[in-house]
Amino acid sequence: MNAPATASMLQALPAEHRHRLMRFAREVSCPQGARLFEEGGRADRFWIIRTGSIDLDMHVPGRHAAVIETLRHNELVGCSWLFAPHTRHLGAKATTPVRAYEFDATMVRSMCKDDPALGANVAQWVGGVLAHRLRSARTRLLDLYAPYGSGGFL
């Protein structure tokens, strides 16, 4: 299945794989201001946002954390769970009350290992999201800290 880099799980995965993953989803809620995880922490879970918004941020020494991207409905929160050493590269904070589906990363990695087709589709989905987030982080950091920003036009 060919989906855009920022595709939601609904767009990126075939129905059979979505249904298999969703059987293991747990519905959770987070209040506004709650930290889901910190940069450098263990990546043992990931989420799909149902409602609300979450900021991904990056620690910048001597400054406030830089917000890299704001995630909303149907977007993946957490990419590091799929790739060793399973350590968070960004932090995440709920900017509104959030309802989400939470997944146990160890269980999903095990499912992917047992079913190579599922594993390939999940890896392509998460890899596409990760590539998009790296581009967003680069652009955002250039906008904040480079002498001439990212080179965008006004």
Contacts in CASP RR format, 6 or more apart in sequence:
PFRMAT RR
TARGET T0000
AUTHOR 0000-0000-0000
METHOD contacts of the structure
MODEL  1
MNAPATASMLQALPAEHRHRLMRFAREVSCPQGARLFEEGGRADRFWIIR
TGSIDLDMHVPGRHAAVIETLRHNELVGCSWLFAPHTRHLGAKATTPVRA
YEFDATMVRSMCKDDPALGANVAQWVGGVLAHRLRSARTRLLDLYAPYGS
GGFL
1 12 0 8 1.000
1 13 0 8 1.000
1 14 0 8 1.000
1 121 0 8 1.000
3 11 0 8 1.000
3 12 0 8 1.000
3 125 0 8 1.000
4 11 0 8 1.000
5 128 0 8 1.000
5 129 0 8 1.000
5 131 0 8 1.000
5 132 0 8 1.000
6 75 0 8 1.000
6 128 0 8 1.000
6 129 0 8 1.000
6 132 0 8 1.000
7 125 0 8 1.000
7 128 0 8 1.000
7 129 0 8 1.000
8 48 0 8 1.000
8 74 0 8 1.000
8 75 0 8 1.000
8 76 0 8 1.000
9 18 0 8 1.000
9 21 0 8 1.000
9 48 0 8 1.000
9 74 0 8 1.000
9 76 0 8 1.000
9 125 0 8 1.000
10 18 0 8 1.000
10 74 0 8 1.000
12 121 0 8 1.000
12 124 0 8 1.000
12 125 0 8 1.000
13 21 0 8 1.000
13 121 0 8 1.000
13 122 0 8 1.000
13 125 0 8 1.000
14 121 0 8 1.000
17 117 0 8 1.000
17 118 0 8 1.000
17 121 0 8 1.000
17 122 0 8 1.000
20 111 0 8 1.000
20 118 0 8 1.000
21 103 0 8 1.000
21 108 0 8 1.000
21 111 0 8 1.000
21 122 0 8 1.000
22 101 0 8 1.000
24 103 0 8 1.000
24 104 0 8 1.000
24 107 0 8 1.000
24 108 0 8 1.000
24 111 0 8 1.000
25 48 0 8 1.000
25 101 0 8 1.000
25 102 0 8 1.000
25 103 0 8 1.000
26 101 0 8 1.000
26 102 0 8 1.000
26 103 0 8 1.000
26 104 0 8 1.000
27 50 0 8 1.000
27 99 0 8 1.000
27 100 0 8 1.000
27 101 0 8 1.000
27 102 0 8 1.000
28 47 0 8 1.000
28 99 0 8 1.000
28 100 0 8 1.000
28 101 0 8 1.000
28 102 0 8 1.000
29 97 0 8 1.000
29 98 0 8 1.000
29 99 0 8 1.000
29 100 0 8 1.000
30 36 0 8 1.000
30 94 0 8 1.000
30 97 0 8 1.000
30 98 0 8 1.000
30 100 0 8 1.000
31 94 0 8 1.000
31 97 0 8 1.000
32 94 0 8 1.000
32 95 0 8 1.000
32 96 0 8 1.000
32 97 0 8 1.000
33 93 0 8 1.000
33 94 0 8 1.000
33 95 0 8 1.000
34 93 0 8 1.000
34 94 0 8 1.000
34 98 0 8 1.000
35 91 0 8 1.000
35 92 0 8 1.000
35 93 0 8 1.000
35 94 0 8 1.000
36 47 0 8 1.000
36 54 0 8 1.000
36 77 0 8 1.000
36 91 0 8 1.000
36 92 0 8 1.000
36 93 0 8 1.000
36 94 0 8 1.000
37 43 0 8 1.000
37 78 0 8 1.000
37 88 0 8 1.000
37 91 0 8 1.000
37 92 0 8 1.000
38 88 0 8 1.000
38 91 0 8 1.000
39 57 0 8 1.000
39 58 0 8 1.000
39 59 0 8 1.000
39 88 0 8 1.000
39 89 0 8 1.000
39 90 0 8 1.000
39 91 0 8 1.000
40 87 0 8 1.000
40 88 0 8 1.000
40 89 0 8 1.000
41 87 0 8 1.000
41 88 0 8 1.000
42 86 0 8 1.000
42 87 0 8 1.000
42 88 0 8 1.000
43 78 0 8 1.000
43 80 0 8 1.000
43 81 0 8 1.000
43 86 0 8 1.000
43 87 0 8 1.000
43 88 0 8 1.000
43 105 0 8 1.000
44 81 0 8 1.000
44 86 0 8 1.000
44 104 0 8 1.000
44 105 0 8 1.000
44 106 0 8 1.000
45 81 0 8 1.000
45 102 0 8 1.000
45 103 0 8 1.000
45 104 0 8 1.000
45 105 0 8 1.000
46 76 0 8 1.000
46 77 0 8 1.000
46 78 0 8 1.000
46 79 0 8 1.000
46 81 0 8 1.000
46 102 0 8 1.000
46 103 0 8 1.000
46 105 0 8 1.000
46 108 0 8 1.000
47 76 0 8 1.000
47 77 0 8 1.000
47 78 0 8 1.000
47 100 0 8 1.000
47 101 0 8 1.000
47 102 0 8 1.000
47 103 0 8 1.000
48 74 0 8 1.000
48 75 0 8 1.000
48 76 0 8 1.000
48 77 0 8 1.000
48 100 0 8 1.000
48 101 0 8 1.000
48 103 0 8 1.000
49 71 0 8 1.000
49 72 0 8 1.000
49 73 0 8 1.000
49 74 0 8 1.000
49 75 0 8 1.000
49 77 0 8 1.000
49 98 0 8 1.000
49 99 0 8 1.000
49 100 0 8 1.000
50 73 0 8 1.000
50 74 0 8 1.000
50 98 0 8 1.000
50 99 0 8 1.000
50 100 0 8 1.000
50 101 0 8 1.000
51 73 0 8 1.000
51 97 0 8 1.000
51 98 0 8 1.000
51 99 0 8 1.000
52 72 0 8 1.000
52 73 0 8 1.000
52 94 0 8 1.000
52 95 0 8 1.000
52 96 0 8 1.000
52 97 0 8 1.000
52 98 0 8 1.000
52 99 0 8 1.000
53 70 0 8 1.000
53 71 0 8 1.000
53 72 0 8 1.000
53 94 0 8 1.000
53 95 0 8 1.000
53 96 0 8 1.000
53 98 0 8 1.000
54 70 0 8 1.000
54 71 0 8 1.000
54 77 0 8 1.000
54 92 0 8 1.000
54 93 0 8 1.000
54 94 0 8 1.000
54 95 0 8 1.000
54 98 0 8 1.000
55 67 0 8 1.000
55 68 0 8 1.000
55 69 0 8 1.000
55 70 0 8 1.000
55 71 0 8 1.000
55 92 0 8 1.000
55 93 0 8 1.000
55 95 0 8 1.000
56 67 0 8 1.000
56 68 0 8 1.000
56 69 0 8 1.000
56 70 0 8 1.000
56 71 0 8 1.000
56 77 0 8 1.000
56 90 0 8 1.000
56 91 0 8 1.000
56 92 0 8 1.000
56 133 0 8 1.000
57 65 0 8 1.000
57 66 0 8 1.000
57 67 0 8 1.000
57 68 0 8 1.000
57 90 0 8 1.000
57 91 0 8 1.000
57 92 0 8 1.000
57 93 0 8 1.000
58 65 0 8 1.000
58 66 0 8 1.000
58 68 0 8 1.000
58 90 0 8 1.000
58 91 0 8 1.000
58 137 0 8 1.000
58 141 0 8 1.000
59 65 0 8 1.000
60 66 0 8 1.000
60 144 0 8 1.000
60 145 0 8 1.000
65 91 0 8 1.000
66 140 0 8 1.000
66 141 0 8 1.000
66 144 0 8 1.000
67 140 0 8 1.000
68 90 0 8 1.000
68 133 0 8 1.000
68 136 0 8 1.000
68 137 0 8 1.000
68 140 0 8 1.000
68 141 0 8 1.000
69 133 0 8 1.000
69 136 0 8 1.000
69 137 0 8 1.000
69 140 0 8 1.000
70 95 0 8 1.000
71 77 0 8 1.000
76 125 0 8 1.000
76 126 0 8 1.000
76 129 0 8 1.000
77 92 0 8 1.000
77 100 0 8 1.000
78 88 0 8 1.000
78 92 0 8 1.000
79 89 0 8 1.000
79 126 0 8 1.000
79 127 0 8 1.000
79 129 0 8 1.000
79 130 0 8 1.000
79 133 0 8 1.000
80 86 0 8 1.000
80 87 0 8 1.000
80 88 0 8 1.000
80 89 0 8 1.000
81 105 0 8 1.000
81 108 0 8 1.000
81 109 0 8 1.000
82 105 0 8 1.000
82 109 0 8 1.000
82 122 0 8 1.000
82 123 0 8 1.000
82 126 0 8 1.000
82 127 0 8 1.000
83 130 0 8 1.000
86 105 0 8 1.000
90 133 0 8 1.000
90 137 0 8 1.000
108 122 0 8 1.000
111 118 0 8 1.000
111 119 0 8 1.000
112 118 0 8 1.000
112 119 0 8 1.000
112 122 0 8 1.000
112 123 0 8 1.000
113 119 0 8 1.000
138 150 0 8 1.000
139 150 0 8 1.000
142 149 0 8 1.000
142 150 0 8 1.000
142 151 0 8 1.000
143 149 0 8 1.000
143 150 0 8 1.000
END
